[in-house]
């Protein structure tokens, strides 16, 4: 009875069962999307075929009926295009009854157009079969987004922010929902999305993707599993959740040690050590960095060596052991310059300048600050504002005339100071 129990659910079921098979099929396809989608997306999610292989008019006609009933909603854009999305009240019902609906009100024209079966589906009430069908549907959605990637995503070197990789992120998300976790991770790696999203500060988006890939939700090679746990440790550290960060770092280290991934272990120890240094756990941080250097000597990575040495420099600087800190900074800087890593060079020069500033060696420190500023601005370093603010504050404290004289002296001695620092 419609009016017994959950009336809303009963009404949804009554309306849903009144529809013909093609209409229910379209609603199931719309359920798979988390955003409005054009008719082309509905077609690919339904059939797995290109729009050239089916009669688009069939879909457009049935979508018009569904929007007329407000079961599907539409959004019209200024350019005349239209996208569709499922009414929120239908989402839960459609998921639970995903395999149902090919058993009544069959229209020969529509079922032929889509290949929809006309007999009742014996697997309709089977939860495992429903999950398999949902996964297959998400793979078709991933195919749709792969086509959007080709049309709308610029090359990696031209991407400016998350808005340029929306289809790529959606593709990875649906690959995970389709149980293709390894393919999703390979996509992120191939496109360099981890580095890009980290640079743009889209940390929560990365956490959601990596959590969907990692066990127990997903399965992949043990090597990639360790990397994902390490990435999650780094991301939670950036968000300031050090307890969760350490949890994932320890999972990463356990995996990497089990499979003898020495390089992966060295990277994880370095990132975990940086997190420890940030919360004042200096002894543990130093142990991590020193162990990372030992491992790196066996599978040498010059970039990683530079990063570890820079971190040791920061550690000793915080302890006011300026001589030891400067030694590590010089070694790190030499490696970063040989690798032409301009961003790292700019950051090392900034910290070397701060080290000299803490010792009241103002002229030398400003010589390094201005070199770092020029370099970091040239590569559009998003964090350079901190250095700019520091210099502005120093100018206000010293007064414009005194600061201008010191600036001029620093620029005159800049070449000499840079050479002394090994730059």
JOMOVEN-V436908 format. One record per residue. N is the residue number from 0. SS is DSSP state (a for helix, b for strand, c for the rest). PHI is phi in degrees with one decimal (NA if undefined). Layout:
BEGIN
n=N ss=SS phi=PHI
n=N ss=SS phi=PHI
END
This chain:
BEGIN
n=0 ss=c phi=NA
n=1 ss=c phi=-64.0
n=2 ss=c phi=-94.2
n=3 ss=c phi=-103.6
n=4 ss=c phi=72.7
n=5 ss=c phi=-79.7
n=6 ss=a phi=-62.9
n=7 ss=a phi=-60.7
n=8 ss=a phi=-63.6
n=9 ss=a phi=-64.3
n=10 ss=a phi=-65.7
n=11 ss=a phi=-60.5
n=12 ss=a phi=-62.2
n=13 ss=a phi=-62.9
n=14 ss=a phi=-64.8
n=15 ss=a phi=-61.6
n=16 ss=a phi=-75.2
n=17 ss=a phi=-77.1
n=18 ss=c phi=-72.5
n=19 ss=c phi=-83.8
n=20 ss=a phi=-57.7
n=21 ss=a phi=-65.8
n=22 ss=a phi=-65.4
n=23 ss=a phi=-67.1
n=24 ss=a phi=-63.3
n=25 ss=a phi=-64.2
n=26 ss=a phi=-63.3
n=27 ss=a phi=-63.7
n=28 ss=a phi=-66.3
n=29 ss=a phi=-63.8
n=30 ss=a phi=-58.8
n=31 ss=c phi=-67.2
n=32 ss=c phi=-93.3
n=33 ss=c phi=-106.8
n=34 ss=c phi=-148.9
n=35 ss=c phi=-58.5
n=36 ss=b phi=-136.8
n=37 ss=c phi=-72.0
n=38 ss=a phi=-59.2
n=39 ss=a phi=-59.2
n=40 ss=a phi=-65.7
n=41 ss=a phi=-61.2
n=42 ss=a phi=-62.8
n=43 ss=a phi=-66.5
n=44 ss=a phi=-67.8
n=45 ss=a phi=-85.8
n=46 ss=a phi=-108.5
n=47 ss=c phi=75.8
n=48 ss=c phi=-107.7
n=49 ss=c phi=-68.2
n=50 ss=a phi=-62.1
n=51 ss=a phi=-71.8
n=52 ss=a phi=-93.6
n=53 ss=c phi=-132.2
n=54 ss=c phi=-87.6
n=55 ss=a phi=-61.3
n=56 ss=a phi=-60.0
n=57 ss=a phi=-61.8
n=58 ss=a phi=-66.8
n=59 ss=a phi=-62.8
n=60 ss=a phi=-65.5
n=61 ss=a phi=-71.9
n=62 ss=a phi=-64.4
n=63 ss=a phi=-62.2
n=64 ss=a phi=-64.8
n=65 ss=a phi=-65.7
n=66 ss=a phi=-70.4
n=67 ss=a phi=-64.1
n=68 ss=c phi=-82.7
n=69 ss=c phi=64.0
n=70 ss=c phi=-76.9
n=71 ss=b phi=-111.8
n=72 ss=b phi=-114.6
n=73 ss=b phi=-127.6
n=74 ss=b phi=-128.7
n=75 ss=b phi=-95.7
n=76 ss=c phi=-92.4
n=77 ss=c phi=-63.9
n=78 ss=c phi=-85.4
n=79 ss=c phi=94.6
n=80 ss=c phi=-79.8
n=81 ss=b phi=-132.7
n=82 ss=b phi=-120.4
n=83 ss=b phi=-126.2
n=84 ss=b phi=-149.2
n=85 ss=b phi=-77.6
n=86 ss=c phi=-60.6
n=87 ss=a phi=-53.8
n=88 ss=a phi=-65.4
n=89 ss=a phi=-90.6
n=90 ss=a phi=-60.0
n=91 ss=a phi=-64.8
n=92 ss=a phi=-63.6
n=93 ss=a phi=-62.0
n=94 ss=a phi=-63.1
n=95 ss=a phi=-68.2
n=96 ss=c phi=-118.1
n=97 ss=c phi=-61.5
n=98 ss=c phi=-93.3
n=99 ss=c phi=-91.7
n=100 ss=c phi=123.1
n=101 ss=c phi=-104.0
n=102 ss=c phi=-128.4
n=103 ss=c phi=-157.4
n=104 ss=c phi=54.6
n=105 ss=c phi=-75.4
n=106 ss=c phi=-109.4
n=107 ss=a phi=-59.5
n=108 ss=a phi=-62.0
n=109 ss=a phi=-74.0
n=110 ss=a phi=-68.6
n=111 ss=a phi=-66.2
n=112 ss=a phi=-62.9
n=113 ss=a phi=-108.7
n=114 ss=c phi=72.8
n=115 ss=c phi=-80.8
n=116 ss=c phi=-68.4
n=117 ss=c phi=-100.3
n=118 ss=c phi=-95.5
n=119 ss=c phi=-57.2
n=120 ss=c phi=-88.8
n=121 ss=c phi=-67.1
n=122 ss=c phi=-95.4
n=123 ss=c phi=-56.9
n=124 ss=c phi=-95.2
n=125 ss=c phi=-90.8
n=126 ss=a phi=-59.2
n=127 ss=a phi=-66.0
n=128 ss=a phi=-64.1
n=129 ss=a phi=-65.0
n=130 ss=a phi=-64.9
n=131 ss=a phi=-63.1
n=132 ss=a phi=-65.1
n=133 ss=a phi=-63.3
n=134 ss=a phi=-61.6
n=135 ss=a phi=-63.7
n=136 ss=a phi=-64.0
n=137 ss=a phi=-67.2
n=138 ss=a phi=-66.3
n=139 ss=a phi=-64.3
n=140 ss=a phi=-64.1
n=141 ss=a phi=-61.0
n=142 ss=a phi=-62.4
n=143 ss=a phi=-59.2
n=144 ss=a phi=-69.1
n=145 ss=a phi=-62.6
n=146 ss=a phi=-73.5
n=147 ss=a phi=-67.3
n=148 ss=a phi=-57.7
n=149 ss=a phi=-64.9
n=150 ss=a phi=-84.8
n=151 ss=a phi=-120.7
n=152 ss=c phi=-85.2
n=153 ss=c phi=-70.7
n=154 ss=c phi=-56.3
n=155 ss=a phi=-55.1
n=156 ss=a phi=-71.8
n=157 ss=a phi=-105.0
n=158 ss=c phi=-81.3
n=159 ss=c phi=-108.2
n=160 ss=c phi=-175.5
n=161 ss=a phi=-56.1
n=162 ss=a phi=-63.9
n=163 ss=a phi=-85.9
n=164 ss=c phi=-125.5
n=165 ss=a phi=-52.8
n=166 ss=a phi=-61.4
n=167 ss=a phi=-64.5
n=168 ss=a phi=-65.2
n=169 ss=a phi=-64.8
n=170 ss=a phi=-60.5
n=171 ss=a phi=-62.6
n=172 ss=a phi=-60.0
n=173 ss=a phi=-75.3
n=174 ss=a phi=-63.1
n=175 ss=a phi=-64.5
n=176 ss=a phi=-65.4
n=177 ss=c phi=-92.3
n=178 ss=c phi=70.0
n=179 ss=c phi=-105.3
n=180 ss=a phi=-65.5
n=181 ss=a phi=-63.2
n=182 ss=a phi=-63.6
n=183 ss=a phi=-64.2
n=184 ss=a phi=-67.5
n=185 ss=a phi=-61.2
n=186 ss=a phi=-64.2
n=187 ss=a phi=-60.4
n=188 ss=a phi=-67.6
n=189 ss=a phi=-61.8
n=190 ss=c phi=-85.5
n=191 ss=c phi=65.8
n=192 ss=a phi=-71.6
n=193 ss=a phi=-61.2
n=194 ss=a phi=-65.2
n=195 ss=a phi=-64.8
n=196 ss=a phi=-66.8
n=197 ss=a phi=-62.9
n=198 ss=a phi=-63.5
n=199 ss=a phi=-83.0
n=200 ss=c phi=79.8
n=201 ss=c phi=-88.0
n=202 ss=a phi=-72.2
n=203 ss=a phi=-64.4
n=204 ss=a phi=-62.7
n=205 ss=a phi=-63.6
n=206 ss=a phi=-59.4
n=207 ss=a phi=-60.7
n=208 ss=a phi=-66.9
n=209 ss=a phi=-65.3
n=210 ss=a phi=-64.1
n=211 ss=a phi=-69.8
n=212 ss=a phi=-88.2
n=213 ss=c phi=-77.2
n=214 ss=c phi=-59.2
n=215 ss=c phi=-87.5
n=216 ss=c phi=-69.2
n=217 ss=c phi=-125.5
n=218 ss=c phi=-139.2
n=219 ss=c phi=-159.2
n=220 ss=c phi=-62.3
n=221 ss=a phi=-64.0
n=222 ss=a phi=-61.7
n=223 ss=a phi=-69.3
n=224 ss=a phi=-60.1
n=225 ss=a phi=-62.5
n=226 ss=a phi=-64.4
n=227 ss=a phi=-64.5
n=228 ss=a phi=-60.3
n=229 ss=a phi=-64.8
n=230 ss=a phi=-59.5
n=231 ss=a phi=-64.1
n=232 ss=a phi=-60.4
n=233 ss=a phi=-64.9
n=234 ss=a phi=-66.0
n=235 ss=a phi=-65.8
n=236 ss=a phi=-64.4
n=237 ss=a phi=-62.7
n=238 ss=c phi=-83.7
n=239 ss=c phi=84.7
n=240 ss=c phi=-94.1
n=241 ss=a phi=-72.8
n=242 ss=a phi=-66.4
n=243 ss=a phi=-68.2
n=244 ss=a phi=-60.1
n=245 ss=a phi=-65.3
n=246 ss=a phi=-57.8
n=247 ss=a phi=-74.3
n=248 ss=a phi=-61.3
n=249 ss=a phi=-66.5
n=250 ss=a phi=-65.3
n=251 ss=a phi=-63.2
n=252 ss=a phi=-62.7
n=253 ss=a phi=-61.4
n=254 ss=a phi=-66.6
n=255 ss=a phi=-66.7
n=256 ss=a phi=-71.4
n=257 ss=a phi=-63.8
n=258 ss=c phi=-102.9
n=259 ss=c phi=58.2
n=260 ss=c phi=-87.2
n=261 ss=a phi=-65.2
n=262 ss=a phi=-66.1
n=263 ss=a phi=-60.9
n=264 ss=a phi=-64.0
n=265 ss=a phi=-63.4
n=266 ss=a phi=-64.2
n=267 ss=a phi=-63.4
n=268 ss=a phi=-60.5
n=269 ss=a phi=-65.2
n=270 ss=a phi=-66.9
n=271 ss=a phi=-65.4
n=272 ss=a phi=-62.9
n=273 ss=a phi=-63.2
n=274 ss=a phi=-64.3
n=275 ss=a phi=-65.2
n=276 ss=a phi=-61.3
n=277 ss=a phi=-66.4
n=278 ss=c phi=-105.2
n=279 ss=c phi=84.2
n=280 ss=c phi=-87.3
n=281 ss=a phi=-68.1
n=282 ss=a phi=-65.5
n=283 ss=a phi=-64.6
n=284 ss=a phi=-61.9
n=285 ss=a phi=-61.8
n=286 ss=a phi=-61.3
n=287 ss=a phi=-62.6
n=288 ss=a phi=-64.5
n=289 ss=a phi=-67.1
n=290 ss=a phi=-66.7
n=291 ss=a phi=-62.7
n=292 ss=a phi=-64.7
n=293 ss=a phi=-62.9
n=294 ss=a phi=-64.3
n=295 ss=a phi=-67.2
n=296 ss=c phi=-67.7
n=297 ss=c phi=-90.8
n=298 ss=c phi=-132.6
n=299 ss=c phi=-63.6
n=300 ss=c phi=-132.6
n=301 ss=a phi=-61.6
n=302 ss=a phi=-61.9
n=303 ss=a phi=-63.1
n=304 ss=a phi=-59.3
n=305 ss=a phi=-62.3
n=306 ss=a phi=-63.7
n=307 ss=a phi=-65.2
n=308 ss=a phi=-61.5
n=309 ss=a phi=-62.0
n=310 ss=a phi=-63.9
n=311 ss=a phi=-64.5
n=312 ss=a phi=-59.7
n=313 ss=a phi=-61.7
n=314 ss=a phi=-61.8
n=315 ss=a phi=-70.9
n=316 ss=a phi=-63.9
n=317 ss=a phi=-61.8
n=318 ss=c phi=-89.8
n=319 ss=c phi=63.6
n=320 ss=c phi=-92.5
n=321 ss=a phi=-67.8
n=322 ss=a phi=-64.8
n=323 ss=a phi=-67.1
n=324 ss=a phi=-61.8
n=325 ss=a phi=-63.0
n=326 ss=a phi=-62.2
n=327 ss=a phi=-67.3
n=328 ss=a phi=-59.8
n=329 ss=a phi=-62.5
n=330 ss=a phi=-63.2
n=331 ss=a phi=-63.6
n=332 ss=a phi=-62.2
n=333 ss=a phi=-60.2
n=334 ss=a phi=-66.7
n=335 ss=a phi=-61.7
n=336 ss=a phi=-68.6
n=337 ss=a phi=-66.0
n=338 ss=c phi=-88.0
n=339 ss=c phi=57.5
n=340 ss=c phi=-92.9
n=341 ss=a phi=-64.1
n=342 ss=a phi=-63.7
n=343 ss=a phi=-68.4
n=344 ss=a phi=-58.8
n=345 ss=a phi=-60.2
n=346 ss=a phi=-71.4
n=347 ss=a phi=-64.7
n=348 ss=a phi=-60.1
n=349 ss=a phi=-60.8
n=350 ss=a phi=-71.3
n=351 ss=a phi=-64.5
n=352 ss=a phi=-62.4
n=353 ss=a phi=-66.5
n=354 ss=a phi=-61.0
n=355 ss=a phi=-67.7
n=356 ss=a phi=-62.3
n=357 ss=a phi=-65.2
n=358 ss=c phi=-98.2
n=359 ss=c phi=64.1
n=360 ss=c phi=-95.9
n=361 ss=a phi=-64.8
n=362 ss=a phi=-61.8
n=363 ss=a phi=-66.2
n=364 ss=a phi=-65.2
n=365 ss=a phi=-67.3
n=366 ss=a phi=-58.2
n=367 ss=a phi=-73.5
n=368 ss=a phi=-58.6
n=369 ss=a phi=-70.0
n=370 ss=a phi=-65.4
n=371 ss=a phi=-64.6
n=372 ss=a phi=-61.6
n=373 ss=a phi=-61.2
n=374 ss=a phi=-66.2
n=375 ss=a phi=-68.5
n=376 ss=a phi=-70.0
n=377 ss=a phi=-66.9
n=378 ss=c phi=-103.1
n=379 ss=c phi=56.7
n=380 ss=c phi=-64.8
n=381 ss=c phi=-69.6
n=382 ss=c phi=-96.3
n=383 ss=c phi=-67.8
n=384 ss=a phi=-58.4
n=385 ss=a phi=-64.3
n=386 ss=a phi=-67.6
n=387 ss=a phi=-59.5
n=388 ss=a phi=-63.2
n=389 ss=a phi=-61.3
n=390 ss=a phi=-66.9
n=391 ss=a phi=-65.4
n=392 ss=a phi=-64.9
n=393 ss=a phi=-63.9
n=394 ss=a phi=-63.5
n=395 ss=a phi=-63.7
n=396 ss=a phi=-70.3
n=397 ss=a phi=-81.1
n=398 ss=c phi=97.6
n=399 ss=a phi=-57.6
n=400 ss=a phi=-69.1
n=401 ss=a phi=-63.9
n=402 ss=a phi=-66.9
n=403 ss=a phi=-62.4
n=404 ss=a phi=-64.3
n=405 ss=a phi=-65.9
n=406 ss=a phi=-61.0
n=407 ss=a phi=-63.5
n=408 ss=a phi=-63.2
n=409 ss=a phi=-65.9
n=410 ss=a phi=-66.7
n=411 ss=a phi=-65.4
n=412 ss=a phi=-92.0
n=413 ss=a phi=-58.1
n=414 ss=a phi=-62.3
n=415 ss=a phi=-65.7
n=416 ss=a phi=-65.4
n=417 ss=a phi=-61.2
n=418 ss=a phi=-66.2
n=419 ss=a phi=-64.0
n=420 ss=c phi=-78.5
n=421 ss=c phi=88.7
n=422 ss=c phi=-86.7
END
